[in-house]
Amino acid sequence: MEFRATHKRRRGVSPIVATVLLVAITVVLASVLYVLVAGLGSGATGPRPIALELTALGNLGNPGNVSTWVNFSLTTSQTVTTSEFGLALTSPGGVYVSAGKGGCFATLSSCSPGNGWIALLLNPQGDLLNLWNASGWGNGTVSINSSITLGFVAAQSLHVGGSSYILRVTSKAQPTIVGQSSPF
């Protein structure tokens, strides 16, 4: 007697359905990866501003014919040059104070801010790299890095210093550059 085993034929997913499922899963995974890599899930819109932080290193008193000399360290979130930003001074009441028409020469005592204020970019050796006055930046384009300091000089008539004046960074280009000092 011959014994025959009867096997039920097991059926799987048809090759067409399997192919459709694999393509669909691949498309979904690729879409999720694109959203994560492109940052579309972060909710951010448009270009982000560049931050340029000014931190007062100290008030150097009343040298020469000025009432205030303050050094600021500069910290930026991206590479910034003087062609991209300017400076503005606001009084404790939020009123903008005009920059002076003066300048600085070889020594601190030779600084003359006129009847306003001026700002200087200085390298670690104290050499003048650029000057901000009523005409804007005067000595071409300078890239800002952590070794450069910003010197602020105000005329005696302004009585700046210990009075909650704020030096603000203004934008000359996109994306907007923002920043300001603490009151000084």
Biotite code that builds the C-alpha atoms (Angstrom):
import biotite.structure as struc

atoms = struc.array([
    struc.Atom([0.000, 0.000, 0.000], chain_id="A", res_id=1, res_name="MET", atom_name="CA", element="C"),
    struc.Atom([1.328, 3.183, -1.041], chain_id="A", res_id=2, res_name="GLU", atom_name="CA", element="C"),
    struc.Atom([1.136, 6.027, 1.395], chain_id="A", res_id=3, res_name="PHE", atom_name="CA", element="C"),
    struc.Atom([0.742, 9.452, -0.121], chain_id="A", res_id=4, res_name="ARG", atom_name="CA", element="C"),
    struc.Atom([1.111, 12.449, 1.942], chain_id="A", res_id=5, res_name="ALA", atom_name="CA", element="C"),
    struc.Atom([-1.186, 15.202, 1.022], chain_id="A", res_id=6, res_name="THR", atom_name="CA", element="C"),
    struc.Atom([0.234, 18.621, 1.410], chain_id="A", res_id=7, res_name="HIS", atom_name="CA", element="C"),
    struc.Atom([-1.737, 21.752, 1.300], chain_id="A", res_id=8, res_name="LYS", atom_name="CA", element="C"),
    struc.Atom([-0.156, 24.295, -0.890], chain_id="A", res_id=9, res_name="ARG", atom_name="CA", element="C"),
    struc.Atom([0.833, 27.343, 1.108], chain_id="A", res_id=10, res_name="ARG", atom_name="CA", element="C"),
    struc.Atom([0.193, 30.581, -0.625], chain_id="A", res_id=11, res_name="ARG", atom_name="CA", element="C"),
    struc.Atom([2.201, 33.758, -0.082], chain_id="A", res_id=12, res_name="GLY", atom_name="CA", element="C"),
    struc.Atom([1.727, 37.294, -1.307], chain_id="A", res_id=13, res_name="VAL", atom_name="CA", element="C"),
    struc.Atom([1.733, 37.533, -5.046], chain_id="A", res_id=14, res_name="SER", atom_name="CA", element="C"),
    struc.Atom([4.861, 39.057, -6.610], chain_id="A", res_id=15, res_name="PRO", atom_name="CA", element="C"),
    struc.Atom([2.900, 42.072, -7.902], chain_id="A", res_id=16, res_name="ILE", atom_name="CA", element="C"),
    struc.Atom([1.498, 42.944, -4.462], chain_id="A", res_id=17, res_name="VAL", atom_name="CA", element="C"),
    struc.Atom([4.932, 42.480, -2.883], chain_id="A", res_id=18, res_name="ALA", atom_name="CA", element="C"),
    struc.Atom([6.516, 44.855, -5.403], chain_id="A", res_id=19, res_name="THR", atom_name="CA", element="C"),
    struc.Atom([3.846, 47.512, -4.805], chain_id="A", res_id=20, res_name="VAL", atom_name="CA", element="C"),
    struc.Atom([4.337, 47.253, -1.021], chain_id="A", res_id=21, res_name="LEU", atom_name="CA", element="C"),
    struc.Atom([8.134, 47.585, -1.317], chain_id="A", res_id=22, res_name="LEU", atom_name="CA", element="C"),
    struc.Atom([7.847, 50.658, -3.538], chain_id="A", res_id=23, res_name="VAL", atom_name="CA", element="C"),
    struc.Atom([5.329, 52.292, -1.174], chain_id="A", res_id=24, res_name="ALA", atom_name="CA", element="C"),
    struc.Atom([7.528, 51.658, 1.886], chain_id="A", res_id=25, res_name="ILE", atom_name="CA", element="C"),
    struc.Atom([10.572, 53.055, 0.053], chain_id="A", res_id=26, res_name="THR", atom_name="CA", element="C"),
    struc.Atom([8.693, 56.227, -0.939], chain_id="A", res_id=27, res_name="VAL", atom_name="CA", element="C"),
    struc.Atom([7.474, 56.806, 2.642], chain_id="A", res_id=28, res_name="VAL", atom_name="CA", element="C"),
    struc.Atom([10.966, 56.301, 4.125], chain_id="A", res_id=29, res_name="LEU", atom_name="CA", element="C"),
    struc.Atom([12.556, 58.589, 1.525], chain_id="A", res_id=30, res_name="ALA", atom_name="CA", element="C"),
    struc.Atom([9.969, 61.314, 2.284], chain_id="A", res_id=31, res_name="SER", atom_name="CA", element="C"),
    struc.Atom([10.610, 61.122, 6.038], chain_id="A", res_id=32, res_name="VAL", atom_name="CA", element="C"),
    struc.Atom([14.375, 61.273, 5.485], chain_id="A", res_id=33, res_name="LEU", atom_name="CA", element="C"),
    struc.Atom([14.016, 64.302, 3.189], chain_id="A", res_id=34, res_name="TYR", atom_name="CA", element="C"),
    struc.Atom([11.942, 66.182, 5.789], chain_id="A", res_id=35, res_name="VAL", atom_name="CA", element="C"),
    struc.Atom([14.514, 65.467, 8.499], chain_id="A", res_id=36, res_name="LEU", atom_name="CA", element="C"),
    struc.Atom([17.528, 66.415, 6.405], chain_id="A", res_id=37, res_name="VAL", atom_name="CA", element="C"),
    struc.Atom([15.963, 69.524, 4.835], chain_id="A", res_id=38, res_name="ALA", atom_name="CA", element="C"),
    struc.Atom([14.832, 70.829, 8.229], chain_id="A", res_id=39, res_name="GLY", atom_name="CA", element="C"),
    struc.Atom([11.263, 71.260, 7.079], chain_id="A", res_id=40, res_name="LEU", atom_name="CA", element="C"),
    struc.Atom([9.989, 69.807, 10.336], chain_id="A", res_id=41, res_name="GLY", atom_name="CA", element="C"),
    struc.Atom([11.610, 72.557, 12.458], chain_id="A", res_id=42, res_name="SER", atom_name="CA", element="C"),
    struc.Atom([9.003, 75.221, 11.675], chain_id="A", res_id=43, res_name="GLY", atom_name="CA", element="C"),
    struc.Atom([11.709, 77.738, 10.671], chain_id="A", res_id=44, res_name="ALA", atom_name="CA", element="C"),
    struc.Atom([10.840, 80.139, 7.883], chain_id="A", res_id=45, res_name="THR", atom_name="CA", element="C"),
    struc.Atom([13.160, 82.448, 5.987], chain_id="A", res_id=46, res_name="GLY", atom_name="CA", element="C"),
    struc.Atom([16.793, 83.306, 6.685], chain_id="A", res_id=47, res_name="PRO", atom_name="CA", element="C"),
    struc.Atom([17.872, 83.413, 10.292], chain_id="A", res_id=48, res_name="ARG", atom_name="CA", element="C"),
    struc.Atom([19.473, 86.596, 11.625], chain_id="A", res_id=49, res_name="PRO", atom_name="CA", element="C"),
    struc.Atom([23.175, 86.768, 12.370], chain_id="A", res_id=50, res_name="ILE", atom_name="CA", element="C"),
    struc.Atom([23.935, 87.584, 15.997], chain_id="A", res_id=51, res_name="ALA", atom_name="CA", element="C"),
    struc.Atom([26.813, 89.946, 16.800], chain_id="A", res_id=52, res_name="LEU", atom_name="CA", element="C"),
    struc.Atom([27.196, 90.174, 20.564], chain_id="A", res_id=53, res_name="GLU", atom_name="CA", element="C"),
    struc.Atom([28.999, 93.091, 22.223], chain_id="A", res_id=54, res_name="LEU", atom_name="CA", element="C"),
    struc.Atom([30.348, 92.439, 25.728], chain_id="A", res_id=55, res_name="THR", atom_name="CA", element="C"),
    struc.Atom([31.868, 95.331, 27.674], chain_id="A", res_id=56, res_name="ALA", atom_name="CA", element="C"),
    struc.Atom([35.400, 94.566, 28.841], chain_id="A", res_id=57, res_name="LEU", atom_name="CA", element="C"),
    struc.Atom([35.700, 97.702, 30.903], chain_id="A", res_id=58, res_name="GLY", atom_name="CA", element="C"),
    struc.Atom([35.496, 101.479, 30.995], chain_id="A", res_id=59, res_name="ASN", atom_name="CA", element="C"),
    struc.Atom([38.941, 102.976, 30.580], chain_id="A", res_id=60, res_name="LEU", atom_name="CA", element="C"),
    struc.Atom([38.090, 106.347, 32.102], chain_id="A", res_id=61, res_name="GLY", atom_name="CA", element="C"),
    struc.Atom([38.617, 109.806, 30.647], chain_id="A", res_id=62, res_name="ASN", atom_name="CA", element="C"),
    struc.Atom([41.769, 109.900, 28.529], chain_id="A", res_id=63, res_name="PRO", atom_name="CA", element="C"),
    struc.Atom([42.513, 113.036, 26.511], chain_id="A", res_id=64, res_name="GLY", atom_name="CA", element="C"),
    struc.Atom([39.462, 114.980, 25.401], chain_id="A", res_id=65, res_name="ASN", atom_name="CA", element="C"),
    struc.Atom([36.888, 112.197, 25.766], chain_id="A", res_id=66, res_name="VAL", atom_name="CA", element="C"),
    struc.Atom([34.520, 111.377, 28.592], chain_id="A", res_id=67, res_name="SER", atom_name="CA", element="C"),
    struc.Atom([34.081, 107.663, 27.908], chain_id="A", res_id=68, res_name="THR", atom_name="CA", element="C"),
    struc.Atom([36.262, 104.948, 26.447], chain_id="A", res_id=69, res_name="TRP", atom_name="CA", element="C"),
    struc.Atom([34.813, 101.408, 26.629], chain_id="A", res_id=70, res_name="VAL", atom_name="CA", element="C"),
    struc.Atom([36.256, 98.254, 25.077], chain_id="A", res_id=71, res_name="ASN", atom_name="CA", element="C"),
    struc.Atom([33.862, 95.549, 23.843], chain_id="A", res_id=72, res_name="PHE", atom_name="CA", element="C"),
    struc.Atom([34.663, 91.982, 22.874], chain_id="A", res_id=73, res_name="SER", atom_name="CA", element="C"),
    struc.Atom([32.853, 90.793, 19.740], chain_id="A", res_id=74, res_name="LEU", atom_name="CA", element="C"),
    struc.Atom([31.215, 87.385, 19.319], chain_id="A", res_id=75, res_name="THR", atom_name="CA", element="C"),
    struc.Atom([29.406, 86.508, 16.104], chain_id="A", res_id=76, res_name="THR", atom_name="CA", element="C"),
    struc.Atom([27.324, 83.488, 15.088], chain_id="A", res_id=77, res_name="SER", atom_name="CA", element="C"),
    struc.Atom([28.627, 83.636, 11.490], chain_id="A", res_id=78, res_name="GLN", atom_name="CA", element="C"),
    struc.Atom([31.348, 85.364, 9.528], chain_id="A", res_id=79, res_name="THR", atom_name="CA", element="C"),
    struc.Atom([30.557, 89.088, 9.417], chain_id="A", res_id=80, res_name="VAL", atom_name="CA", element="C"),
    struc.Atom([32.403, 91.968, 7.777], chain_id="A", res_id=81, res_name="THR", atom_name="CA", element="C"),
    struc.Atom([32.099, 95.694, 8.340], chain_id="A", res_id=82, res_name="THR", atom_name="CA", element="C"),
    struc.Atom([30.331, 96.005, 4.983], chain_id="A", res_id=83, res_name="SER", atom_name="CA", element="C"),
    struc.Atom([27.345, 94.163, 6.510], chain_id="A", res_id=84, res_name="GLU", atom_name="CA", element="C"),
    struc.Atom([26.669, 96.097, 9.710], chain_id="A", res_id=85, res_name="PHE", atom_name="CA", element="C"),
    struc.Atom([26.751, 99.496, 11.305], chain_id="A", res_id=86, res_name="GLY", atom_name="CA", element="C"),
    struc.Atom([26.412, 100.868, 14.828], chain_id="A", res_id=87, res_name="LEU", atom_name="CA", element="C"),
    struc.Atom([23.893, 103.068, 16.627], chain_id="A", res_id=88, res_name="ALA", atom_name="CA", element="C"),
    struc.Atom([23.924, 104.504, 20.147], chain_id="A", res_id=89, res_name="LEU", atom_name="CA", element="C"),
    struc.Atom([20.716, 104.924, 22.139], chain_id="A", res_id=90, res_name="THR", atom_name="CA", element="C"),
    struc.Atom([20.347, 106.969, 25.298], chain_id="A", res_id=91, res_name="SER", atom_name="CA", element="C"),
    struc.Atom([18.615, 105.664, 28.451], chain_id="A", res_id=92, res_name="PRO", atom_name="CA", element="C"),
    struc.Atom([15.322, 107.003, 27.058], chain_id="A", res_id=93, res_name="GLY", atom_name="CA", element="C"),
    struc.Atom([15.781, 105.090, 23.789], chain_id="A", res_id=94, res_name="GLY", atom_name="CA", element="C"),
    struc.Atom([16.694, 108.174, 21.748], chain_id="A", res_id=95, res_name="VAL", atom_name="CA", element="C"),
    struc.Atom([19.326, 107.671, 19.045], chain_id="A", res_id=96, res_name="TYR", atom_name="CA", element="C"),
    struc.Atom([22.497, 109.694, 19.580], chain_id="A", res_id=97, res_name="VAL", atom_name="CA", element="C"),
    struc.Atom([24.343, 110.894, 16.459], chain_id="A", res_id=98, res_name="SER", atom_name="CA", element="C"),
    struc.Atom([27.836, 109.628, 15.804], chain_id="A", res_id=99, res_name="ALA", atom_name="CA", element="C"),
    struc.Atom([30.569, 112.253, 15.683], chain_id="A", res_id=100, res_name="GLY", atom_name="CA", element="C"),
    struc.Atom([32.605, 113.326, 12.689], chain_id="A", res_id=101, res_name="LYS", atom_name="CA", element="C"),
    struc.Atom([35.952, 112.794, 14.392], chain_id="A", res_id=102, res_name="GLY", atom_name="CA", element="C"),
    struc.Atom([38.543, 110.059, 14.401], chain_id="A", res_id=103, res_name="GLY", atom_name="CA", element="C"),
    struc.Atom([41.509, 108.485, 16.157], chain_id="A", res_id=104, res_name="CYS", atom_name="CA", element="C"),
    struc.Atom([45.140, 108.512, 15.254], chain_id="A", res_id=105, res_name="PHE", atom_name="CA", element="C"),
    struc.Atom([48.235, 106.932, 16.780], chain_id="A", res_id=106, res_name="ALA", atom_name="CA", element="C"),
    struc.Atom([47.269, 107.001, 20.467], chain_id="A", res_id=107, res_name="THR", atom_name="CA", element="C"),
    struc.Atom([44.131, 106.924, 22.557], chain_id="A", res_id=108, res_name="LEU", atom_name="CA", element="C"),
    struc.Atom([44.680, 110.507, 23.661], chain_id="A", res_id=109, res_name="SER", atom_name="CA", element="C"),
    struc.Atom([44.513, 111.553, 19.984], chain_id="A", res_id=110, res_name="SER", atom_name="CA", element="C"),
    struc.Atom([40.873, 110.397, 19.650], chain_id="A", res_id=111, res_name="CYS", atom_name="CA", element="C"),
    struc.Atom([38.444, 113.143, 18.808], chain_id="A", res_id=112, res_name="SER", atom_name="CA", element="C"),
    struc.Atom([34.757, 112.153, 18.558], chain_id="A", res_id=113, res_name="PRO", atom_name="CA", element="C"),
    struc.Atom([33.653, 115.723, 17.870], chain_id="A", res_id=114, res_name="GLY", atom_name="CA", element="C"),
    struc.Atom([30.392, 116.402, 19.715], chain_id="A", res_id=115, res_name="ASN", atom_name="CA", element="C"),
    struc.Atom([29.231, 112.797, 19.379], chain_id="A", res_id=116, res_name="GLY", atom_name="CA", element="C"),
    struc.Atom([30.804, 109.366, 19.570], chain_id="A", res_id=117, res_name="TRP", atom_name="CA", element="C"),
    struc.Atom([32.948, 107.082, 17.446], chain_id="A", res_id=118, res_name="ILE", atom_name="CA", element="C"),
    struc.Atom([33.842, 103.380, 17.512], chain_id="A", res_id=119, res_name="ALA", atom_name="CA", element="C"),
    struc.Atom([37.088, 101.654, 16.529], chain_id="A", res_id=120, res_name="LEU", atom_name="CA", element="C"),
    struc.Atom([37.919, 98.095, 15.590], chain_id="A", res_id=121, res_name="LEU", atom_name="CA", element="C"),
    struc.Atom([41.264, 97.159, 17.143], chain_id="A", res_id=122, res_name="LEU", atom_name="CA", element="C"),
    struc.Atom([43.492, 94.121, 16.647], chain_id="A", res_id=123, res_name="ASN", atom_name="CA", element="C"),
    struc.Atom([45.110, 92.378, 19.669], chain_id="A", res_id=124, res_name="PRO", atom_name="CA", element="C"),
    struc.Atom([48.105, 94.740, 19.456], chain_id="A", res_id=125, res_name="GLN", atom_name="CA", element="C"),
    struc.Atom([45.804, 97.769, 19.715], chain_id="A", res_id=126, res_name="GLY", atom_name="CA", element="C"),
    struc.Atom([46.259, 98.842, 16.099], chain_id="A", res_id=127, res_name="ASP", atom_name="CA", element="C"),
    struc.Atom([43.337, 100.618, 14.439], chain_id="A", res_id=128, res_name="LEU", atom_name="CA", element="C"),
    struc.Atom([41.664, 98.389, 11.798], chain_id="A", res_id=129, res_name="LEU", atom_name="CA", element="C"),
    struc.Atom([38.553, 100.460, 11.078], chain_id="A", res_id=130, res_name="ASN", atom_name="CA", element="C"),
    struc.Atom([36.658, 103.463, 12.404], chain_id="A", res_id=131, res_name="LEU", atom_name="CA", element="C"),
    struc.Atom([32.901, 104.120, 12.687], chain_id="A", res_id=132, res_name="TRP", atom_name="CA", element="C"),
    struc.Atom([31.779, 107.751, 12.725], chain_id="A", res_id=133, res_name="ASN", atom_name="CA", element="C"),
    struc.Atom([28.971, 109.830, 11.204], chain_id="A", res_id=134, res_name="ALA", atom_name="CA", element="C"),
    struc.Atom([30.169, 108.748, 7.739], chain_id="A", res_id=135, res_name="SER", atom_name="CA", element="C"),
    struc.Atom([30.056, 105.019, 8.566], chain_id="A", res_id=136, res_name="GLY", atom_name="CA", element="C"),
    struc.Atom([33.011, 102.623, 8.429], chain_id="A", res_id=137, res_name="TRP", atom_name="CA", element="C"),
    struc.Atom([35.980, 104.486, 7.037], chain_id="A", res_id=138, res_name="GLY", atom_name="CA", element="C"),
    struc.Atom([38.821, 102.022, 6.357], chain_id="A", res_id=139, res_name="ASN", atom_name="CA", element="C"),
    struc.Atom([37.449, 99.419, 3.932], chain_id="A", res_id=140, res_name="GLY", atom_name="CA", element="C"),
    struc.Atom([36.156, 95.990, 4.869], chain_id="A", res_id=141, res_name="THR", atom_name="CA", element="C"),
    struc.Atom([37.276, 94.117, 7.988], chain_id="A", res_id=142, res_name="VAL", atom_name="CA", element="C"),
    struc.Atom([36.204, 90.579, 8.932], chain_id="A", res_id=143, res_name="SER", atom_name="CA", element="C"),
    struc.Atom([35.118, 90.231, 12.544], chain_id="A", res_id=144, res_name="ILE", atom_name="CA", element="C"),
    struc.Atom([36.663, 87.516, 14.698], chain_id="A", res_id=145, res_name="ASN", atom_name="CA", element="C"),
    struc.Atom([37.082, 86.909, 18.419], chain_id="A", res_id=146, res_name="SER", atom_name="CA", element="C"),
    struc.Atom([40.537, 88.550, 18.570], chain_id="A", res_id=147, res_name="SER", atom_name="CA", element="C"),
    struc.Atom([39.172, 91.939, 17.450], chain_id="A", res_id=148, res_name="ILE", atom_name="CA", element="C"),
    struc.Atom([37.791, 94.374, 20.018], chain_id="A", res_id=149, res_name="THR", atom_name="CA", element="C"),
    struc.Atom([35.511, 97.351, 19.513], chain_id="A", res_id=150, res_name="LEU", atom_name="CA", element="C"),
    struc.Atom([36.508, 100.552, 21.251], chain_id="A", res_id=151, res_name="GLY", atom_name="CA", element="C"),
    struc.Atom([33.779, 103.110, 21.956], chain_id="A", res_id=152, res_name="PHE", atom_name="CA", element="C"),
    struc.Atom([34.746, 106.751, 22.476], chain_id="A", res_id=153, res_name="VAL", atom_name="CA", element="C"),
    struc.Atom([32.275, 109.518, 23.443], chain_id="A", res_id=154, res_name="ALA", atom_name="CA", element="C"),
    struc.Atom([32.669, 113.283, 23.755], chain_id="A", res_id=155, res_name="ALA", atom_name="CA", element="C"),
    struc.Atom([32.638, 114.833, 27.220], chain_id="A", res_id=156, res_name="GLN", atom_name="CA", element="C"),
    struc.Atom([29.367, 116.609, 26.409], chain_id="A", res_id=157, res_name="SER", atom_name="CA", element="C"),
    struc.Atom([27.485, 113.267, 26.118], chain_id="A", res_id=158, res_name="LEU", atom_name="CA", element="C"),
    struc.Atom([28.267, 112.041, 29.644], chain_id="A", res_id=159, res_name="HIS", atom_name="CA", element="C"),
    struc.Atom([28.056, 108.439, 28.451], chain_id="A", res_id=160, res_name="VAL", atom_name="CA", element="C"),
    struc.Atom([29.068, 105.745, 30.884], chain_id="A", res_id=161, res_name="GLY", atom_name="CA", element="C"),
    struc.Atom([27.178, 104.468, 33.898], chain_id="A", res_id=162, res_name="GLY", atom_name="CA", element="C"),
    struc.Atom([24.075, 106.010, 32.329], chain_id="A", res_id=163, res_name="SER", atom_name="CA", element="C"),
    struc.Atom([22.456, 103.000, 30.623], chain_id="A", res_id=164, res_name="SER", atom_name="CA", element="C"),
    struc.Atom([23.465, 103.904, 27.083], chain_id="A", res_id=165, res_name="TYR", atom_name="CA", element="C"),
    struc.Atom([23.271, 100.940, 24.666], chain_id="A", res_id=166, res_name="ILE", atom_name="CA", element="C"),
    struc.Atom([25.391, 100.412, 21.570], chain_id="A", res_id=167, res_name="LEU", atom_name="CA", element="C"),
    struc.Atom([23.330, 98.577, 18.944], chain_id="A", res_id=168, res_name="ARG", atom_name="CA", element="C"),
    struc.Atom([24.360, 96.632, 15.853], chain_id="A", res_id=169, res_name="VAL", atom_name="CA", element="C"),
    struc.Atom([22.369, 97.655, 12.778], chain_id="A", res_id=170, res_name="THR", atom_name="CA", element="C"),
    struc.Atom([21.998, 95.756, 9.524], chain_id="A", res_id=171, res_name="SER", atom_name="CA", element="C"),
    struc.Atom([23.283, 96.842, 6.128], chain_id="A", res_id=172, res_name="LYS", atom_name="CA", element="C"),
    struc.Atom([22.580, 93.519, 4.381], chain_id="A", res_id=173, res_name="ALA", atom_name="CA", element="C"),
    struc.Atom([20.402, 90.431, 4.499], chain_id="A", res_id=174, res_name="GLN", atom_name="CA", element="C"),
    struc.Atom([19.985, 88.338, 6.548], chain_id="A", res_id=175, res_name="PRO", atom_name="CA", element="C"),
    struc.Atom([19.442, 90.907, 9.289], chain_id="A", res_id=176, res_name="THR", atom_name="CA", element="C"),
    struc.Atom([22.266, 91.331, 11.769], chain_id="A", res_id=177, res_name="ILE", atom_name="CA", element="C"),
    struc.Atom([21.137, 91.916, 15.327], chain_id="A", res_id=178, res_name="VAL", atom_name="CA", element="C"),
    struc.Atom([22.994, 92.627, 18.526], chain_id="A", res_id=179, res_name="GLY", atom_name="CA", element="C"),
    struc.Atom([23.566, 95.148, 21.239], chain_id="A", res_id=180, res_name="GLN", atom_name="CA", element="C"),
    struc.Atom([25.628, 95.775, 24.307], chain_id="A", res_id=181, res_name="SER", atom_name="CA", element="C"),
    struc.Atom([24.407, 95.656, 27.860], chain_id="A", res_id=182, res_name="SER", atom_name="CA", element="C"),
    struc.Atom([23.773, 99.142, 29.262], chain_id="A", res_id=183, res_name="PRO", atom_name="CA", element="C"),
    struc.Atom([27.037, 100.957, 30.029], chain_id="A", res_id=184, res_name="PHE", atom_name="CA", element="C"),
])
